[in-house]
Amino acid sequence: VERNLIKRRIREAYRLNSLGLKRIIQEKNSCLTIAFIYTSSKILPYQNIEKIVINQISNLENKIKRGEGQI
């Protein structure tokens, strides 16, 4: 139950905040596979998970814009 709760929170945070990343990947005519690995022993509230996901999406966007090959 806890594992599914965490997966749902991560998926929802990604779904709501990934539009910019998807647009950049499409503009670059590229593809990207992403995996989020949750390592905390505590179940964080959705707001905290969303902040972390947004931060990671932003990092990916910046690396793609700079043209870094391996991310």
N, C-alpha and C positions, 0 to 999 in steps of 0.2 A: 504494500500500500504506500509506504513512504517513498519507495523508488519511483513508483508511478506518479506520485505527486510532484516530485522533483522534475521528472521528465516533462510533465505537462507544463510546469512553470517555465522551464527553459524553452520549450517549443513555442509557447505563447509569447514570451519576451522576444524571441527571434522573429516570429511571424510579424509582430507589430512594428519591429524596428529594422527590418532587413531590406526595405525598399531601395534605399540609397545604394547599398552594397550590390543588390541585384542589378540595378541600373548601370553601375560602374563595370561590373563583370560583362554585361551585355554589350556595352560600348567598346570594351576591349576585345570583344568576340572571343571570350575565354570561358572556362568553367572552373568551378571551385567546389571542393568537398570539405565540409566543416563537421567537426565532432567536438562537442563540449563534454568534458570529463569533470564530474562533480566529485570533489575529494573531501569535502567537509563532513564531519560526523554529525553535524547539526543540520536541521532543516531550516534554511534561511527563509525569511518572508519573501513574497513575490517581488516587492520593491527592491530589495537588495540584489536578488538574482537578476532583475531587469537592468539595474545599473551596471552590473558586471558584464552582462551580455552586450549592452550598448557600448561599453568601453572596448570590448573585444571586436565588435563590428567596426567601430571607428578605427581601431588599429589596423584591421584588415584593409579598410578603405584607403587609408593613408599609404600603406605598403603597396597596394595595387596602383594607386595614382603615381607613386614614385617609380613604378616599374621594376620593383624588386622581383627577381625570378622566383626564388624559393621563399616561401612564407613560413 
